[in-house]
Amino acid sequence: MQDKCETLRRILEGGIIAIIRAPDVERGYNLAEAARKGGITAIEITMTVPGALEVIRELASRYQSGEIIVGAGTVLDPETARLAILSGAEYVVSPYFDLETVRMCHRYRKVSIPGVMSVKEVVEALESGADAIKIFPASLFGPSIIKAIREPLPQAMLIPTGGVNLDNVAEWFEAGAVAVAVGGDLTKEALAKGDYGILEQKARDYIVRIREVRQRLKGGK
């Protein structure tokens, strides 16, 4: 268990959350482990994974020293958020904004990242005290949605989810994203071929690409 502020700091520092969806516990764990080996420190286990709480519990137990930050995704209600937190999740991600789920995270001092699609929902999430905001599904809008929202709401920490890939990841950061969440582009091929080395290498590629764009932006080039 680590402090909430440290959890958020590490998510933002890494710049990428690996979304793990798998048909069973074993493959869910293998995907998470491959992402970790590739250098991604924030691993999101979605509640659509059969035995998701078991995977979260196993990862949280195995990496107690903090090599990775385990989170729960596709959390639809406060009851599920509580179960995930008690299983070891340090952050909770939802596909939509639910005030009671955010409050549950606050109760246990865990990072809350609700999903939104509109400026109105961004404001509501900010007012609720959400720690960061997931733009979902980002594929409907492209990187321009980040810039558009941040023009009136520069204080919003936005994490696009859906439609992020190696070819466009730099554009999301250039538009103002504080991090990205990536699922299928990381895991689909590895799952289909049963080759987790594919995911491991792709994770490394993302880390390099994100570091490069951040250095460029920091330098003002």
PyMOL commands that set and color helices and strands:
alter all, ss='L'
color gray80, all
select helices_A, chain A and resi 4-14+25-37+52-62+78-87+99-107+119-128+138-140+144-150+169-175+184-193+196-218
alter helices_A, ss='H'
color red, helices_A
select strands_A, chain A and resi 16-20+42-46+69-73+91-93+111-113+115-116+133-135+158-160+180-182
alter strands_A, ss='S'
color yellow, strands_A
deselect
rebuild
show_as cartoon
